[in-house]
Amino acid sequence: MIMKFFPDIEREHLIKSLFYLTLSIALMAFSFVMGFMKGSVFGGLMFWAGAVIFFYALPHCCGKAKYYVIEFAVLFSVYAIMWIFGFKLGLLKEMNIQVDINEDIAWFLGGIIVAAFIGIIAGVFKFSEGSRRFLYPAITVSLGAIFLMFPQCLFLSSAVKTSILVILWIIVGLQFVILAAVFHIASMNKTGSRLSGITLLIVVILLIMMAMWGFFVKNDTHWMAGLRLWAFMELISAFMILYAYSIPPGAEP
């Protein structure tokens, strides 16, 4: 039935996807039996291994790397909505949830993002080749950087300058635009065209400029440690795109 409505899905990929999904759910379910909620190390390893496999399995049936990037983008949308409506508007406070529980939830969500990132990167490398093998991970790394900074931008310390926050929000908005351009180039496999080459070079320059701002901006708060990590991830993304640009079109499989 699934094959009838989605003719592009290959049977082999669908079977493997269902197998990985079953395995991931079994691992996460069994982790609770092994004491995941009680702090069991083994139970924790089982849960996070299952989470990684889960995010790897979801787009596996499509057999294309771009769907893993889309999965991460959708996950970010859910993540952003949750932070805005669940925390910024104080919905959890209305439920009288304590601060330490809020912190536990934040750490758990952070772990989910890391697990998704690992599973998605694995899927990208599995189903991409040539320059795409670097463009798609570059997009994922840059999205991961946005994941890192988004809650910190919402719950800003009073010690952070307003000008820094404004610039960061502008940068984040610009990031979405340039990542959409890179995704279009990768998904359409247009890395060999002159326009795409110029676009990728502009993207690299912008990402490096963003990273330099993140490294050298000064403010007296521990919040800056997260900003430095964000900048480091932007540099990684920029160099991956630059390397993808350096691959000659004739070298593409």
N, C-alpha and C positions, 0 to 999 in steps of 0.2 A: 504493500500500500504506500509506504514512504517513497519507494523508488518510482512509483507512478506519478506522484505529485512533484517530486524533485528528481528529474531525469539526469541532472548533472552529477548526482551523488553516485559514486561507484560502490558496488556491492561489497568489495573488499574493505574499503574505508569505513563503510557503515557497520560491518560486522566488528571490525577492530574498535570502532568508536563505542559501540554497545558493550564490548568486553571491558574496555578501559573504564567506562562509566560504572559498570557493575562492580568492578574491582575497587574503584575509588569510594563508592558508597559503602561497600562492605568494610573497607579499612576504617573509614570515619565512624561507622556504626560500632565496629568492634573496639575502637579506641576508647569509647565511653565505658565499655565493659572492663577494659584494662585500667580504668581509673584516670582518664584524661582530665576530668573535671576536678580530680583530687590531687593533681600535680604529678601524676605518674609520668616519668620520662619516656618510658616505652609507649605508653598510651598517647603522649604528645607527638612522638615520632610517627606513630601510625596515623594520627589525625592529619598532620601536616603533609605526610607523604600522600595520603588519600586526596587532600585538597589540591596538591600539585597535579596529580593524575587527572582529577576532575576537570580542571581548567584546560588541560592538554586534550582531554577526550571530547569536549563539547564541539569544537569546530573540526575535529579530525575527520568526520564523515564527508566534509566538503573537499578535503585534500588540497586546499590552497592556503598559502601563508597569509594572504590578506584578511582572511576571516578571523585569524588570531588577533590581528591588530584591531579589527572591528570589535572583537570580543572585549579587548582591553579598554577601548573607547566607551563601549556600553557600560562596562563595569565602573569606569570613572563617572559616568552620568549618574548611575545609581548611588555611588559613593558621595558625589557632590550634593545630590538631593537629600540624602540622609543627614549629612552634616548641617545643611542649611535649615531643613525643617525639623530634624530631630534634636539638634543641639542649639543652633543659633536662635531659634524661636522658643527654646526652653521647654520643649515637650517632655523631655526626660525629667526635668526639675519638677514639673507638675505631677509626675508620678512618684515624687519623693524618693528618687533614686539617689544614693549617697555618692559623694565625690569619688571615693576609692573605686566604686563600681563603675563609674563613668570612665575612669582611667583604665580599668580592666577591659572595658568594651573597646576603648581606643586602641589598646595594645593588640587585642584580638583582631580588630579590623585591619590593623597594620600587618599582622601576620597573614591574613587572607590576601592582602594586596601582594605581599612578597611571594606567597605560594602561586598566585595567579601569574605574576611576572615570570617566575621560573618555568611554569607550565607553558606559557605563551611563547617565551623565547625558544623553548625546546620545539614547539610546533612550527615556529617560523623557520628555524634552521632545517627542520625535517622536510618542509614542503617548498623551500625556496632555493634558488641557485643563482650563480653569477652575481651581479650587482644587487639584486633583490635580497640576497642573503645578508647584506649589510644595511640596505635602506630600511627594510621592515624592522630589524632590531633597533636601528637608530630611532625610529619613530616610537617604538615601545619604551626605550630608555628615556626619551624626552617626556613621554606621557608619565612614566614613573616619577620623574622629577616634579611634575605638576601634582601628582598624587601626594608627594612629600610636603609640598608647600601649601596646598589648599587649606587644610585645617588650621595651619599656623596663621594664614592670612585672615581667617574668620575669627580666631580667638587671639587677637593681637595683644601683646603686652603693652602697657601704657608707656614703657620705656622706648618703644620703637617709634621713630620719627614718622610723621604722616607722609612726608615726601617719599620716603622709602617704600611705604605701602602702596602709594599711588603709582609709582614707577613699576613696582612688581606686578600689580594688576594689569598695567598696560602691556608689560612683557608677556604675561601669561596669555592675554588675548592675542597678541602677535604670534605667540607660539602655536596656537591652534590653527592660525591661518597658514603658517609656513609648513606645519606638519601635514595639513590637508593637501598642500601642493606637492610635498614629497610623496605622500600616499598615492596621489593621482599619477605621478610619474612612474612609481614602482608598479602599481596595479595595471597600468596601460603599457608597461615595458617600453617607455620612451626615453630611456637613459642615453640612447645614441644620438638623439636630435640635438641641434645646437641650442634651441630654446631651453630644453630640459637641462643641458649642461650649464647654461648661464643661471638658470633658476637654482640649481643645486649649489653653485658657487656662492650666490647671494645668501642662500639659506645657511651655508657654512659660516660665512662672515657674520651674519646676524646672531647665530648661536654662540660664536666665539665672543662677540661683543657683549651679549647677555651674560655669559659666564664671567668675563672680566669684571663686569659691573658687580656681579655677585661676590667675587673674590675680594674686591678692593673697597666696596662700600663699607662705611664704618658706623657702628652704633653700639652703645654700651648695654648689651643684653645677650643672654645665652641663645636667644632666638637666631642669632647670626650663624650659629653652628649648622643649623638646618639649611640656611641660605647658602653656606659654603658647599654643603653636600649637593644641593640643587645645582649650583654652578659647576661642580665637578661632573655631574651626570650630563649636563649640557655640553661640556667639552667632549665627553665620550661620544655623545650623539653626533657632534660636529665632525669628529675625526672619522667616524664610521661612514658618514655621508661622503666625506672627502675621499675616503678609500674606494667607496663604490663608484664615485665619479672617475677615479683614476683607472678603473678597469676598462680596457678598450672594447668597443662594441663587438669586434671580431672574436673576443675571448668569451663572449656570452654563449652558454650552451644552447 
